[in-house]
Structures are given as C-alpha cells and as structure tokens.
C-alpha cells in the first residue's frame, strides 16, 4: 500500500529488539497532523511530531542504529501516492471515520519510536499536551471511560497521567485513579511496576517543567544585560586558577595553563598501575600546601592508604614500611610542617554520600577556609545519586551532569578518575576519547580529558599502547599523560612525559630521552 523505494529501517542494538521499518515520503504540500490509525496500522508523524532515530539512545541504554542500506542517507523519499494524499486531506478536514469505527487514536505531539514503544517508564516520555483541531474536549473523559488496547496503553497512560497532574489533584488521588483505570479499562493491563515507573517519570518531568516555568517568571530581564561594573568584578574576582606543581609537577602545571581552572570538570583515565591515584594524591597534597582546601572522595583506596602514601612521599621512606607498620618514628613525621599543612586542609571522605548532598560538605569547608574546596574523586563509577537509575549508562550520565553543575555553582575545579574500556589494555591498541568507559557524555561534559599510559606514536600520528607496557611501568615507572581534550582555558592537547616512583609514592615530570625535544603541544581544537 505504501510507495515503493521509500522504506527506511532502524533498530535498537539489543539482541531482543527487532528491526522496525518506516516509510519516508516527500512533503505533500498541505498541513499534515500526527495520527495513529490502528485499523490500517498506519502511524503518521508530520508537523509537530518526531521519531527517535539513530544515533539516539533508547531508554534501555542501547543505541538506535540504521539497518544497512536502509538509512535516510541511502533511501530517497518517494512521492505520496494519490490515495495517501486523499487520506491526508480527509484528516485535515476531520472527515475520517470516527475513532470507534476505525480504532484510530489521536497522539498529537507524542513520541513514536521505531520499535513501536512510545515509552519505557523513563523521562523520555513527553507529557506536554498539544491542542489541535483533532483533539476533542472530552478526549480524556473518553479515555477514562472506554480505556485502550494493548498497543496504545503506554502512550495512553502517559498522556492521562500528565493531564491529571495539571488538574491540581493530589498525587495520591491521581495514582488511585490511574491504578483503577489500568485494572478495569486497559486490556490487558500494564504491569503494576511498569505503571508506577511511568507515573513517577511523568510526575518528575511535570515538576521540572513547573520549576522551570516558575524560575523563568521570576527572572528580571535587566539582570541578563551586561554592564561595566559586573564585567569588571567578574574579571577581577571570579577568576580561579589553582596551582598544584610544588617541585615535582612543574611541567605538567605549565601545560595546564598554570593550574586547574574554576568551574571546570577534569577527567583522568588510565590503564592499570599507571599511577592515577598516586598522581591525584600528589596533586591534592600540593594544592593543600598552596593554602587551598581539598575535598577528596576516596572510594577506591582507604583513608589510611592515602595517608601512608603522603607520609612516604614527604618522609622519603618506602611505602611498605607504613603498610607493614615497621616504621618506628611515626609520631615524628606528623611534626613535619608540610604534613601539618596537608592534614589541616585535606578532607577525605570514605562513606558513600549522594552527589546531591555534597553541598552539605562544601559549604562548611568554604566557611572555615574562606574558599570552596577543590574536589577530587577516586573514582567516577563508584559515585551514587539520590535517584536510583537502573541503566548504568544513564546513571553515569546523570552523575556527570551533576558534577559539572557543582563545578560551575561553586566556581571550583572538579577532578575525577575514570576507567578505560577493557579492550583498551591491549598492546598496540589506539587510545582516544572513545577509550573511556563513559565515552559519549564525557566528551561534552568534561572540560579536560587525559589518559595515563605507556604509549608510542604510530605512523598515523596516533597514540598506541607499547608492547610489554606492564613491565615498562613496573620497572621504569615511565608513563605518559595524553591530553585528548582541553577547552576553555584548561591547557593544550598533547603528550606529557611523567615518571612514577612507587616506593615513595611520588609522580614527577620526566625528560623523555627518546625525544630530542619535549613533545610539542598544539592548541586544542576545543579551545575557545
């Protein structure tokens, strides 16, 4: 029935999801509304409608992808056939048969996915109502009285919940109504847990929309204008640059524009045993010695282990003496001026605290020291938020967004350690931003991205893991910090040679003897 040569196909990259096909036609030259005709099995998306297409992320966390040779880039839209034009004209005049005769339901403005699942009980649902000539005033009353079929139950539940939330009814009352409606009017009814997830998702989205509307109403438009006084104040007072070099990381600090910038999110990745925690513990201690507090969330190593690493570094004693408790004059080390400075400004958190509650720690530290602390996280995937999101990718994306907000709100650097994907550990493997486990969102949320590894440059100018990289790091301690992204004043991209001294838990700049000069740096393509 549909025009030949217009078929496109997409699917979710998940073994249990089938491919879904759609027809793409040229615009017929008349107003076309969004419509679902269940009898004819036609779902029309046109003016004001949309579909989720590749490379969108499905609510399950899997990605939509085109079926080979059936993408919109491979298939040109075909012209509408005469019967389709007649049908679309009939829609615009409301001359189509009644819904009870055809099984047609109006879903104007709702999302239709290529896999025919309009909602997954997540925030991807759209609860905002769009009034069109086809939307009757008694639409929701009809839905309450007559219910819906299995094919439209997710979408109908979403729309009905959104409508009832706008009426001012109590949430408990709305849930009772929806629960009874699902039980008595939906054939077959939605699973109770799925219905609850849909209810909570629409409720959260509605509250967010209300909050945004309220905030927009309270904004004084004059505050949106620039003026000399505010501009000068922002330039002189709001600029934050936190040095961290001490005497061991001078070269690294130089290529990071003199230190960490306020309001920026930094992400350090690395292969196993590359010294990620050692480096960030050195940086934390150096920041404390520069009279700035640090809030260190240590979820990989314990507080005692961080302490012993600091003691080994500044006492120039082996870490094993502290791990095995064989060092005798432990009390004497704490009399060191450097150790006292560090202990007075380095706050180490071991208990799991949701990211939303971090302000309860930041505020008193700021009040005590007169400045908000630099935040260091070891490591990213162990963080938790108040909201429990089952899909790991979506959960990490939510946390990344919250960390970026914290950095901007307090005008502080937030620095985190991340993992690399396991296949990035193979010798000869090319390293890039895609090597991070969180690849995708971090490329937009993070201001700076670097990977610690033992690398060499191939003929294409790409960084690849050296053969026997484990032995190189273990025996020589030689590692490279490869900066893949550096934007908004965070430095430059390129390769920074470092050396890890595991006995004393110290990381220092390294002169690369295999290079005639230090690896040249270039201005980042992300720099602004």
Buried (B, 14 or more C-beta within 10 A) or exposed (E): EBBEEBBBBBBBEEEEBEBBBBBBBEEBEEEBBBBBBBEEEBBBBBEEBEBBBBEBBBBBBBBBBBBEEBBBEEBEBBBBBEEBBEBBBEBBEEEBEEBEEEBBBBBBBBBBBBBEBBBBBBBBBBBEBBEEEBBEEEBBEEBBEEBBEEBBBBBBBBBBBBBBBBEEEEEEEBBEBBBEBBEEBBEEBBEEEBBBBBBBBBBBBBEEBEEEEEEEEEEEEEEEEEEEEEEEEEEEEEEBEBBBBBEBBEBBBBBBBBBBBBBBBBBBBBBEBBBBBBBBBBBBBBBBBBEBBBBBBBBBBEEEBBBBBBBBBBBEBBBEBBBEEEBEEEEEBEEBEBBEBBEEBBBBBBEEBEBEEBEEBBEEBBEEBEBBBBBBBBBBBEBBBEEEBEBEBBBBBBBBBBBBBBBBEBBBBBBBBBBBBEEBBEEEBBBBBEBBBBBBBBBEBBBBBBBBBBBBEEEEEEBBBBEEBBEBBEEEBBBBBBBBBBBEBBBBBBBBBBBBBBEBBBBBBBEBEEEEEBBEBEEBEBBE
